[in-house]
Amino acid sequence: MAATPFTPGPSEHTVLDGRRGFSAEALEAEPFFVTAARAGRRVVVLGATQYIPDRPIADRLGLATDRYRSFSGFEGEVAAARVLDASVLRPAGGWSDLPPHHGAPRELILRLGTSDVYGLVFDSTEDPQDGFDRLLLRVGSKDGDAPQQAVLAAEPATHSDASSADRSRHWSPPLMVSDEEGRRAPAYFRLFELAADGSRLSLAQRHVATFYGRHEPAEADAFHAAGGAFFDAAIRLYARGALGTAQIASPQAIGDGTAEGRLLEMIAFEMDRTIDGSRFAWQTWRPDLLFLYLPTTDSAGHLFTQVIDPTSPFSTPERRAALWPVYAAIVEQADRWLGTVLDLAAEEPEQPPVVAVVSDHGMTWSGRDVFPNVILEQAGLLARAEDGTIDLERTSILAAESGFFLRVNDARWRGGIVTTEAERERALTAATAALLAARDPERGDALFQGVTRSDELPALGLRDRAVGESTTGELVTGDLYLHPAPGTYPQRRLASAAVAPSLSPWGDGHHGYPPENRDMQAIFVLGGPGVRSGVETPPVRQIDIIPTLAHLLELPPPADACGRVLFEALEPSDNRR
């Protein structure tokens, strides 16, 4: 019997091509914020997925752009968050109109976007102790007439439950800098430590980002002036040890708490900025719908899960006692934002709000990484080019954008070498056998518990709308879904071995595992008019949340929505079917 060829499909991309999943260019369904604006509601998006770049959203909005505003600080990074130490200091020169001081100051110079920020450490006459005790910051010039200036004193971290006003006293005001396109962004600084002899310095610079999205430049300036700015990277600084000796770094928790105190203050300051921005948006535009994504709790989960989960081998009683309060305090900061929004909504009692709090995934621990592409290479199914990248001319199946999924390099893709159904079947069968046979060379245990073909899991929607082949003939996700062993995380990158310990000495927190895993299940809390009180629903699918909200808000469901209304969570009087 002759081999059966594949039906040709779009061939402009190779199996390795992809785009950022959070990009609006990846949209294949209408977002709820577009639906609401098109239906005449005022919408403000302060954080969401798939809403930047703005052009695809504007095309969907049609004439509703006057009812829609969005701000995103993810794409417009001007300068990454960092902590500067004493190595940046050097003898000062060229300054004018300095505050009264003793001795010879030292300086530092930072380049943020297209702006220079000059810093001067000096011994102020206001402090009776000898030695450096102040930091002067000027933007654009060392002269006394620089339009933006701030003076900071070295202070230890404030407690996380301190007031916003107390916290702000220790931070610089927003020092506005510019990116290459002339957009302005606020830089904030915090001086945690300055040794009298200049031998130690701990100067935190917050993540600096401009706003992208749909708004006028003047609106962005007003937003910044109100104190609004989002998304710092304090948890990354903490994990790298930039905030001091982190208690997470040692099973004996040898850190003295300095790093954790700085981390919590920086996260609280981040939430201050988020709250101020949300308050400004609410009071300025009076939105009918307000969307905000808070990434900080996600980052905290990735970092702390493996040491606070008692089932993890990286968890010890000492670590849990030291770090559970830190993790809880981070989550409480998100609660503080939610309480502020509820208070704002309560100012209009004639229109009680519908509030939904949703997380997009759970988290579980892992202590080792497995590399499916290395296993496929060892089985002769994948080849490397001379430069170490994947050679698609000699690769029949591979993990492309995720370590959890394999794709056959078939004729649906540009340059695909698998051209018949029989060849495709051989690739799938051989890959499955190789992965199930893979063992940890030191421990001897299996690296994968199972391998499932995508058409065997229709409920997960691994193919277009869970009905098999899409209308274009391309798979949405992959051909094989991998079930790694507990505590094991699959990575798509090539490596020197099939398995290795996690890069982090204390393991990692991860997601991507089967949604039936309880650790992967997310949070969904719903309240407001029409919602039953005290009801715990059966497991909820992510695709059911937006149809339910649309029903409660008397909006049409978004185009392409395929979920159902969760009537069991609603009052009987609202069960309009």
N, C-alpha and C positions, 0 to 999 in steps of 0.2 A: 504493500500500500504506500502511495506517495505521501511524503510529509505534508502536513497542513500548514500553510503560511499564516502568519498573523494578519489581521485586518489592519492596514496602515492607519496610523493616527498622527496627531501633530508631531512633527519631528524637528522642531527648531531648538530643542534643548537636549543635552546629554543627561544621562541618569544622575550625574553629579550636580547638575545645575539646580539652583534654588534661590529663594528670596527670604528675607527676614519674615518670620511668621507673624510678628506684631505689626507689620506694615499694612497700610490700607490697600496697597496694591495686591495683597494676597486675598482680599475679600471675594467671596463667592456668594455671600448672602447679605441682605440689607441689615445694618446695625440698628439697634433699637433707638439710638439717639437720632438717627436719620428719620425713622418712622415717626417719632414724636414731633420733630420739627416740621415734617411734611404735613402732619395732621393739625398744625396750627399752634403747637405748644412751644413755649420758650425753653431752650435747652442750653445748658452750660456743661461742658466736659472738661474737668480738671485732671483727668486721668482715665484711660481706657486702653483697650487693645484695638488695633486696626483703625486708628483715626488720624494717623500721620503717615505719609504726606497728605496734605489737604485736598489735592486736586481730585482724587477719586471720590472723596466725600462730597465735595462741591458738585460734582457731576450728578451724584445721586440726589442731592438736596433740591436741585432745580431752583425754584424761586423762593425757597424757604431759608436762604442764607441769612436774612435779617433776623431770624429767630434762633440762630445757632451760633454759639461761640465756643472755641476750644483753645486750650493752652497745653503745651507739652514741653517739659524740660529734658526729656530723654534724648532727643535727637540733637539738641543745640549745645552740646558741651563746649565750653570755652576753656575750662581748666579742671582737671580731675582733683578730687579732694586729696589732701596730703597733710602731713605733719612735718614741719621743718625743725631741724635740730641745729645745734651750735655750729656745725660745719659750714653753714651759709653765711656766717658773720665775717666781716672784714673791716679794716680801718675805714672810718667815715671820711668823706670829703665832698665839698661842693654844696653843703646845706646852708640855709639862711633862716634867720628869725626862729631860732630854736627856743624851746621852753627853758626856763632857768635850770641849770644842771651843774654837776661837778664832773671833773675829769674829761677823758676823751671818749666820746661815744663810738659805737661800731654800727655798721650798716648792713643791710641786705637789700637785694633788688629782685623782684619777681616780675615775670612777663606773663600776663593774663590776657590771652587773645592778642589784640593789638595795643593793649595798654600796659604801661609800666607802673608797678606799685613799689614805692620806696619805703623801706623800714629803717628806723634808727632806734637802737637800744641805748638808754642813757640813765644816769644816776640823778634822779629828780631831787631838787632841793626841798620838795614837799615831804620827802621820806627821811626820817632821822637816821636810818641805817645807811652805812656806806655801801656802795656797790650798785650795780645795775638793778633797776626796779621798774622801768617803764619802757614801752615800745610806742614810738610815733610812726604812724602810717600816713603817707601822702600819695595821691594818685596823679601820675603824669609829670610831676616836678618835685624837686627837693626844696623848692622855694617856699617861703611862708605864705605866698599868695595862692598856693595850690588850692583849687576849688573844693577838693574833698580831702579831709584829714580826720584822723582819729588817734586817740591816745589810750593805750591799754595798760593795765597793771596786772602783774602775774598773780593769779588766784587759783587755789585748788578747785576742783569741780564742785558745783552746787549739787544738792540733793535733788533727785528726780522729781520730788513732789514740791519743789520750790515754785513760787509764782513765776509767771512769764516775765513780769517786770523785774524781779530779782535776777532772773537768768540773763535778761537782755543787758543788764548793767555790765556784765563781764564780756560781752561780745561787741565787736565794732558795729557801727551802723552800716547799712548796705553801702559799699563803695562801688559805684557803677563803673564797669569796664565794658569794652566793646569787642565784638568778634570781627572777622574779616569782612562781613557784609554790613557792618555799621550797626548791628543790633546791640542793644545794651543789656547787661546782665549784672546782678548784684553779687559782690564778693563779700563774705563775712569772715572775720578772723577772731580767734580766741587764744589768749596767752595763758596757758596752763602753768608754765614753769619758766623761770629765768634766774639762773644762778648769779649771785652778786659779782662773781669774777668773769661771767660770760661763758663758763665752761659747759653749762647746760642750758638748753633752750627747748621748749615744746610749744610751738606755735601752730595751731590747727587752722587750716584754710578750708572752708566749706566748699563743696562741689559748686562750680560756677557754670550756669547754663542760661542761654537765651530761650525765649519761648517760640515754638513753632505752633501753627494751627490757624484757625480762622478768627481773627480779631484785628482791630486797627492798632497801629503802632502806639498811638496815644493811650489805648486801653491797656497795653502791656506795661507802659510806663506807670500808669496809675495803679496797676496791679502791684508792681514792684514797690511803689511809694507807700502802698498800704501794708507792706511787709510780706507780701506773698512771694514765696519761692518754694520749690518742691525738691524732694529726692536728693538726699545726701548719700554718702557712702561710708558712714561711720563704722558700720559693722565690718566692712572690708579692712579699714584701717586697724580696727581692734584685732581682727584675725591675723594680720601681718605683724602684730606687736608694736605698731606705731604709736599706740596710746599708752604703752607701758607693758609690764609683764602681765599677760592675760592669765587668769586662773584656768581658762580652758586648756592652756598649754601643758598642764601638769596634772597627773593623777592625784598628787598630793596637794593641789591647789595652793602652790607656794606664793602666788601673787598676793599683794597686800590690798587689793581692791581698787588701786588707783586707776587701772585701765578700765575696770567696769564702771567706776564713777564717771570717768570722762565719756565713756560710751553712752551712758544713760543721759548725761547732760546734753550731749550732741543730738541724740534722738529726740529728747524733749524739745530742744531748740528747733529741730526740723519740724516737729509737730506744731510748734508755735507758728512757724511760717505757713504751714499747711492750713492751720485754723484761720490765720489772718487772711490768707488768700481766699478761703471758702467764705468767710464772712463778707469780704469785699464783693465777691461774685454774687452772693445772695442779696446783699443790700443794693447793689448797683443794677443788676439785671432782673431780679425777682424771678428766677427760673421756675418753670413748672416741673422740670426734671434736672437734677444735679447728679453728675456722675463723677466719682473719684476712685482711682486705684491707689492703694497704699502698699508700696513694695517693701516697706521696712519689715513687716511681720514675716514676709516671705524670706527675706535675707536672714532674719533671725532663726527661722525654722531650719534653713539649710545649715546654719552654723551650729545650733545648739541641740538639735534633735538627737544626734548620736550620743551626746553625753548626759542628757536628762531622761532618755528612755531607759528604764531599768532592764529591758530585755537586750540592750546593746552591750557587747563586750567592752566597749569604750566607757561605759558608765560605771562610776564607783559612788559609794555613799558620799564621799567627800566632794566629788564633782557635782553631784545632784544638789547637795546642800548649799554649795557655793553659787551655782549657776541657775537653778530653777527660779530664785527670786529675780535674777536679772532678766530672764526670758519673760517672766510674768509682768515685770515692770514695762518691758517693751510693748507687750500686748495692751497693757493698760493705757499707754499713750495713744494707741489707735482708738480705744474706748473714749478717751478724752475728746478726740475729734468728733466722734459720733455724738457724744453728749452735746457738743457745741451746735452741731447741725440740728439736733432735735430741739434745742432751745430756740434757735432761729425760727424753725418751723412753728413753734408754739406761739410766736408773736402774731400769727394769723389763725386764731382758733376757729374761725369759720371754715377753714380748709385744712382739716387734720391730714397730716402727711401719710403716705404709704412709704415704708422704709424697708429695704431689702439689704441684708448684709450677706455677702456671698464670697467664699474663697474658691479658687479655681482648681485646687488640688490639695491632697494631704501630703504627708512627709513620713519617710521612714529612714532608718540608718543603713549605712553600708560601710564596709571596711576594706573592700578590694574592688578593683576595676577589672573587667574582662573586655577583650578586644575582638569582637566577632570577625573583623576583617583579617586579623592575623590568623585565626582559625581557618578561614576560607582560603587564605594564601597557602597555609600548610596542606590543605586538601587539594590544591591545584586549581581552585575556582577563581582565584584573584591573583593578579600580578602587579608588581611595582615597576615603575619606570626608573630610569637611571637617576633621576632627581629625587626619588623616594616617594613620589606621588603615585596614585593608582593609575595603572595603564589600562584604559578602557578597551583597547584593541585586543587585550588578552584576559579580560575579566568578564565572567558570565553572570556573577551575582555578587552583591556587596551591600554593606550598611552605608547608606548615603547620608541623609540629614540627621539620623538618629541611630543610636546603637540598639534600639529596641526593634527596628524594622530592617528587613532586607528587601532589596529590589533586584529583579532580574534585569540584566542589561540587554533587553530584547528590542525588537524592531520598532516598538513604539517610541524609542528614544533615538536621537540623532547619534549615529555611529554604533548603535546596538549590534552585538555580534550573535545574539541568540535569535535565530530567524524562523524556527519551526516550533510547533507545539511539543514535539517529542524532545527537542533540545531544552525547551523550557522545563519540562517535567524532570529531565535528568538533572538540571541545575538545582531545582527545588529539592529533589530527593537526596542528592549528594550533600547539599548544604545542611539539610535537616540531620542527616546521619553524622556529619562531621561535628556539628554543634552539640548534639546529644552525647557524642562520645568524648567530648573535651573534658579533661580533668585538671584540677589544680595539681601541679607536679609535686608540691610540698605536702599538701593535705590529702590528696587523692580523691577528693569528692568531686561530684559533677558540677560543672559551671552553669549548666542550664537544666531547669526542671522540665521544660517542654518547648516545643516549636509548633506554632499554629499557623495554618494558611489563612490568609485574610478572609476568604469567602466562607470560612468555618466560624467566623465571629461576626455575623451580620449586625448584632446589637451594638457593636462598637463603631459601626460606620466607617470601617477601614477602607471601604470602597465607596464610590460616590452614592450618597443617600442610601447606603446599605442595601442596594439592589443589584450588586454585582458590578459589571462594567459601567463606567460613566458614559455619558453621551458622546464624549470625545474619544473614548477608548483608552484613557489614561487612568491609572490608579491614583487615588488621592494620597494614600500614605505608603503602602508597600505590599509586597507579596507574602512575606513571612513575618509573623510577630513572635518575638523571643520572650521566654519566661525565665529570667535568670534565677539562680539559686538565692535563697535569703542572704542578705548582707552583701550581695554582689551587684554591681552596677555596670551595664554595658556601655562602652564608649565607642564611638564611630571612628575615631582617629586610628591611624596605624601606629604600631609600637614595636618594640624589639621582642616582646614575649606576649603570649596569649592572656596572661593574667599578671597583675601586679598589685601591691598594697595601694590604698588610696594615697593621693599626694598629701593629704592632710594627716598629720600624725595621730589625730584623734578621730579619724573617719569623717564621713560626710553624711549630710541629710539629703535625700533625693526623692524624686517622684518619677512617674512614667510607668510604674508597675501596673498590673491589671487592676481595674477599678473595683473588682470584687474584694480586693485586699482592704481590710478595714482601715489600715493606716493611710490609704490613698483617698479615703472618702472625705469630702469637703464639708464646709459649713454653709448652711442656708437658714437664715433667720428672717422671718417676714412679719410685719406688723402694720396696723393701720385699719381704716374703715373697710369693712367687708371681710377681714381676716379673723378666723376663729382663734380664740385665746387658749393657750395652754395645750395645743395640739402638736403631737409629734407625728410627722408624716412617715409613710414608708420611704424607702430609698428614692431620692429624687435625681433625675437626670439633669445635667446642665441645660439641655435643650428645652426643658419644661419651664425654666424660670422666666424667660422673657414672655412667652405666651400668657403665663399667669399674671405677670405685671401689666401686660397690655390689657388683659381682661379687667383687672382692678381699676385701671386708669381710664377705662372706656376708650381705648385706642385700638386701631386695627393691628393684628399681629404683623410683625415685619414680613416683608416679601421673603419667600423661601424658608420661613420658619417651619420646622417639622416636629416640634414638641407639642405637648398637650397642656391644657389648663389643669392645675392641681386643685380641682374642686374640693377634694377632701380637706384642704387647708382653709377653705372659705366658709363664711357663714351661709346657712341654707338659703337665706333670702338673696344671696348674691350668686347662687348657682344657676346662672342663666346659661343654659346649654344650647 
